[in-house]
Amino acid sequence: MPRSYSICSSDDEPCSGIENLETPAVVLRGTERGNDAPLHRRVFLEVADELHRYGKHLRIYYDYWESLGKPYGEFFTWLDSKGEASGEPLPDLKSCPREVLDHDTVLYIDSFDATSKYALTISKDSRCCDDIQNIPRFLNAKGEPLRTGRDKGWIFVLRDDVLYAAPKITTVNGRTKQRFHHSSFFGGKAVASAGIFITDDGGHLLKLYPHSGHYRPGERHLHRILLYLKKHGVILENIEVDLQQIYHMSRELTGTVGSDMTKTSKLKKVQNLYLLSGDTVESFLSHKRRMINSGVFRQVHDILSVKKLPEDEKQCDSFPSSSSPPLRPARSRVKSLLLQVNSRHRSRMVTQD
């Protein structure tokens, strides 16, 4: 059965009024094949818009439309047609002028032939290596080494076991601006992983950042790309991986302005990197997944929950229920749970032997 996705699932950010938006069908395409990273709900307006205007600007207009009581009952009808048809001007906000809204779009590719031009291969052919022998490197669709530069890097997505990468650029033509983002590769369809690569001039991978505002990759998506790289011969100890999101590191900065005023700003992700070697990150995520699947974290949670019981609950054996046997004191239950954990561990070890 295909996995269902909620527009407001597993994220701390408020929905900002878009929680009732219908999920665009394209967002879930490919999830049945293991591409379980759909676009974040905050991009749904951008996906649903026929012109694919930049989502950040659309949300400003959406919030204003809600504050008016949702006139005409449909956002894009209000935004683009009804008012003009009745002789009224189209909505135009000072916080985001109409000209900015209409001329700032995101490219959504709807042709696989066009997307295939961004496909990468990982080669271990020593004949094409000048300085470092037998170390896998990334090649573009033309067979040339992927040179991202050491500053910004290139954005990538993994889908159906194929990597695609391109520079994150904004093309300006007069007043028109078109952006190339993670959602551009497959026109908003779900992917298996997303982020940023940094390579040297020989195409050797140096750094990997699981950064994507459109897909918001989590631990399993980072783990998946690391396993993919490992499977294709990339030596993970040679690359650095950013873990700021997994470690929930704050990007906020608070400074003093004047005598008693404070001002809070937010660092960009690339200014707040927490880098560890790829093999360390892969090992950590693999062990964490193993512990989750074996129920260890659940057992630890149960033990900690018992330890934190209030004093009156710890003395539960003083007030037995008439319909059930007396409960053991907390210390006794902790000991019992620990024995269960040890017993299960020993049984697994015997089975493995």
NORRA-V70548 format. One record per residue. N is the residue number from 1. RES is the residue in three letters. SS is DSSP state (A for helix, B for strand, O for the rest). PSI is psi in radians with two decimals (NA if undefined). Layout:
((N	RES	SS	PSI) (N	RES	SS	PSI))
//
This chain:
((1	MET	O	2.28) (2	PRO	O	2.55) (3	ARG	O	2.42) (4	SER	O	2.63) (5	TYR	O	2.39) (6	SER	O	2.49) (7	ILE	O	-0.34) (8	CYS	O	0.42) (9	SER	O	2.53) (10	SER	O	0.89) (11	ASP	O	2.46) (12	ASP	O	-0.27) (13	GLU	O	2.50) (14	PRO	O	2.69) (15	CYS	O	-0.21) (16	SER	O	0.71) (17	GLY	O	-0.02) (18	ILE	O	0.25) (19	GLU	O	-0.35) (20	ASN	O	0.08) (21	LEU	O	2.42) (22	GLU	O	2.38) (23	THR	O	2.10) (24	PRO	O	2.38) (25	ALA	A	-0.62) (26	VAL	A	-0.48) (27	VAL	A	-0.56) (28	LEU	A	0.04) (29	ARG	O	2.21) (30	GLY	O	-0.17) (31	THR	A	-0.51) (32	GLU	A	-0.21) (33	ARG	A	0.27) (34	GLY	O	0.03) (35	ASN	O	1.44) (36	ASP	O	0.48) (37	ALA	B	1.51) (38	PRO	O	2.85) (39	LEU	O	2.56) (40	HIS	O	2.58) (41	ARG	A	-0.49) (42	ARG	A	-0.15) (43	VAL	A	-0.04) (44	PHE	A	-0.61) (45	LEU	A	-0.75) (46	GLU	A	-0.70) (47	VAL	A	-0.79) (48	ALA	A	-0.44) (49	ASP	O	2.21) (50	GLU	O	-0.50) (51	LEU	O	-0.15) (52	HIS	O	0.86) (53	ARG	B	2.65) (54	TYR	O	2.21) (55	GLY	A	-0.64) (56	LYS	A	-0.71) (57	HIS	A	-0.68) (58	LEU	A	-0.64) (59	ARG	A	-0.55) (60	ILE	A	-0.77) (61	TYR	A	-0.60) (62	TYR	A	-0.77) (63	ASP	A	-0.69) (64	TYR	A	-0.70) (65	TRP	A	-0.69) (66	GLU	A	-0.67) (67	SER	A	-0.40) (68	LEU	O	-0.06) (69	GLY	O	0.36) (70	LYS	O	1.03) (71	PRO	A	2.52) (72	TYR	A	-0.09) (73	GLY	A	-0.12) (74	GLU	O	2.22) (75	PHE	A	-0.92) (76	PHE	A	-0.46) (77	THR	A	-0.81) (78	TRP	A	-0.71) (79	LEU	A	-0.64) (80	ASP	A	-0.31) (81	SER	O	-0.86) (82	LYS	A	-0.87) (83	GLY	A	-0.75) (84	GLU	A	-0.67) (85	ALA	A	-0.53) (86	SER	O	0.20) (87	GLY	O	0.12) (88	GLU	O	2.62) (89	PRO	O	2.68) (90	LEU	O	2.64) (91	PRO	O	2.39) (92	ASP	O	1.90) (93	LEU	B	2.49) (94	LYS	O	-0.61) (95	SER	O	-0.35) (96	CYS	B	1.55) (97	PRO	O	2.61) (98	ARG	A	-0.64) (99	GLU	A	-0.68) (100	VAL	A	-0.77) (101	LEU	A	-0.87) (102	ASP	A	-0.38) (103	HIS	A	0.17) (104	ASP	B	1.79) (105	THR	B	2.93) (106	VAL	B	2.33) (107	LEU	O	2.24) (108	TYR	O	1.90) (109	ILE	O	2.24) (110	ASP	O	0.26) (111	SER	O	2.18) (112	PHE	A	-0.56) (113	ASP	A	-0.70) (114	ALA	A	-0.70) (115	THR	A	-0.63) (116	SER	A	-0.34) (117	LYS	A	-0.27) (118	TYR	A	0.07) (119	ALA	B	2.52) (120	LEU	O	2.70) (121	THR	B	2.68) (122	ILE	B	2.01) (123	SER	B	2.45) (124	LYS	O	0.37) (125	ASP	O	1.88) (126	SER	A	-0.29) (127	ARG	A	-0.39) (128	CYS	A	0.11) (129	CYS	O	2.29) (130	ASP	O	-0.81) (131	ASP	O	-0.62) (132	ILE	O	2.01) (133	GLN	O	2.42) (134	ASN	O	0.24) (135	ILE	O	2.13) (136	PRO	O	2.52) (137	ARG	B	2.80) (138	PHE	B	2.33) (139	LEU	B	2.49) (140	ASN	O	-3.07) (141	ALA	O	-0.35) (142	LYS	O	0.00) (143	GLY	O	0.22) (144	GLU	O	2.61) (145	PRO	B	2.43) (146	LEU	O	2.01) (147	ARG	O	1.74) (148	THR	O	-0.30) (149	GLY	O	2.68) (150	ARG	O	0.08) (151	ASP	O	-1.28) (152	LYS	O	-0.56) (153	GLY	O	-3.08) (154	TRP	B	2.61) (155	ILE	B	2.61) (156	PHE	B	2.76) (157	VAL	B	2.62) (158	LEU	B	2.18) (159	ARG	B	2.26) (160	ASP	O	0.70) (161	ASP	O	0.46) (162	VAL	B	2.39) (163	LEU	B	2.48) (164	TYR	B	2.45) (165	ALA	B	2.66) (166	ALA	B	2.75) (167	PRO	O	2.49) (168	LYS	O	1.76) (169	ILE	O	2.82) (170	THR	B	2.08) (171	THR	B	2.20) (172	VAL	B	2.20) (173	ASN	B	1.67) (174	GLY	O	-2.11) (175	ARG	O	-0.14) (176	THR	B	2.37) (177	LYS	B	2.25) (178	GLN	B	2.24) (179	ARG	B	2.58) (180	PHE	O	1.92) (181	HIS	O	-3.12) (182	HIS	A	-0.59) (183	SER	A	-0.21) (184	SER	A	-0.64) (185	PHE	O	-0.81) (186	PHE	O	0.46) (187	GLY	O	0.56) (188	GLY	O	0.00) (189	LYS	O	2.81) (190	ALA	O	2.61) (191	VAL	B	3.06) (192	ALA	O	-0.45) (193	SER	B	2.83) (194	ALA	B	2.72) (195	GLY	B	-2.63) (196	ILE	B	2.35) (197	PHE	B	2.54) (198	ILE	B	2.16) (199	THR	B	2.87) (200	ASP	O	-3.06) (201	ASP	O	-0.29) (202	GLY	O	0.01) (203	GLY	O	0.16) (204	HIS	O	2.32) (205	LEU	B	2.28) (206	LEU	B	-0.79) (207	LYS	B	2.66) (208	LEU	B	2.16) (209	TYR	B	2.14) (210	PRO	O	1.06) (211	HIS	O	2.12) (212	SER	O	1.96) (213	GLY	O	-0.42) (214	HIS	O	-0.69) (215	TYR	O	-0.33) (216	ARG	O	1.07) (217	PRO	O	2.49) (218	GLY	O	-2.86) (219	GLU	A	-0.79) (220	ARG	A	-0.52) (221	HIS	A	-0.65) (222	LEU	A	-0.76) (223	HIS	A	-0.70) (224	ARG	A	-0.75) (225	ILE	A	-0.59) (226	LEU	A	-0.72) (227	LEU	A	-0.63) (228	TYR	A	-0.81) (229	LEU	A	-0.73) (230	LYS	A	-0.73) (231	LYS	A	-0.54) (232	HIS	O	0.31) (233	GLY	O	0.05) (234	VAL	O	2.29) (235	ILE	O	1.85) (236	LEU	A	-0.48) (237	GLU	A	-0.22) (238	ASN	A	-0.10) (239	ILE	O	2.77) (240	GLU	B	2.45) (241	VAL	B	2.38) (242	ASP	B	2.26) (243	LEU	O	0.30) (244	GLN	O	-0.61) (245	GLN	O	-0.74) (246	ILE	O	-0.61) (247	TYR	O	0.00) (248	HIS	O	0.86) (249	MET	O	2.28) (250	SER	O	2.48) (251	ARG	O	0.13) (252	GLU	B	2.45) (253	LEU	B	2.33) (254	THR	B	2.18) (255	GLY	B	2.81) (256	THR	B	2.31) (257	VAL	B	2.02) (258	GLY	O	-2.60) (259	SER	O	-0.70) (260	ASP	O	0.32) (261	MET	B	2.53) (262	THR	B	2.59) (263	LYS	B	2.25) (264	THR	B	2.27) (265	SER	B	2.99) (266	LYS	B	2.24) (267	LEU	O	2.65) (268	LYS	O	2.73) (269	LYS	A	-0.70) (270	VAL	A	-0.20) (271	GLN	A	-0.04) (272	ASN	O	0.55) (273	LEU	O	2.50) (274	TYR	O	1.66) (275	LEU	B	2.33) (276	LEU	B	2.81) (277	SER	B	2.59) (278	GLY	A	-0.65) (279	ASP	A	-0.60) (280	THR	A	-0.77) (281	VAL	A	-0.77) (282	GLU	A	-0.73) (283	SER	A	-0.76) (284	PHE	A	-0.84) (285	LEU	A	-0.63) (286	SER	A	-0.78) (287	HIS	A	-0.66) (288	LYS	A	-0.76) (289	ARG	A	-0.71) (290	ARG	A	-0.72) (291	MET	A	-0.68) (292	ILE	A	-0.82) (293	ASN	A	-0.54) (294	SER	A	-0.07) (295	GLY	O	0.16) (296	VAL	A	-0.77) (297	PHE	A	-0.64) (298	ARG	A	-0.71) (299	GLN	A	-0.72) (300	VAL	A	-0.71) (301	HIS	A	-0.72) (302	ASP	A	-0.74) (303	ILE	A	-0.80) (304	LEU	A	-0.63) (305	SER	A	-0.69) (306	VAL	A	-0.72) (307	LYS	A	-0.50) (308	LYS	O	0.12) (309	LEU	O	2.50) (310	PRO	O	2.79) (311	GLU	A	-0.70) (312	ASP	A	-0.51) (313	GLU	A	-0.53) (314	LYS	A	-0.48) (315	GLN	O	0.58) (316	CYS	A	-0.40) (317	ASP	A	-0.18) (318	SER	A	-0.31) (319	PHE	O	1.21) (320	PRO	O	2.56) (321	SER	O	2.51) (322	SER	O	-0.39) (323	SER	O	0.00) (324	SER	O	2.74) (325	PRO	O	2.70) (326	PRO	O	2.43) (327	LEU	O	2.52) (328	ARG	O	2.67) (329	PRO	O	2.79) (330	ALA	A	-0.74) (331	ARG	A	-0.67) (332	SER	A	-0.68) (333	ARG	A	-0.63) (334	VAL	A	-0.79) (335	LYS	A	-0.71) (336	SER	A	-0.76) (337	LEU	A	-0.71) (338	LEU	A	-0.70) (339	LEU	A	-0.68) (340	GLN	A	-0.76) (341	VAL	A	-0.82) (342	ASN	A	-0.68) (343	SER	A	-0.77) (344	ARG	A	-0.67) (345	HIS	A	-0.78) (346	ARG	A	-0.70) (347	SER	A	-0.64) (348	ARG	A	-0.69) (349	MET	A	-0.72) (350	VAL	A	-0.72) (351	THR	A	-0.73) (352	GLN	A	-0.66) (353	ASP	O	NA))
//
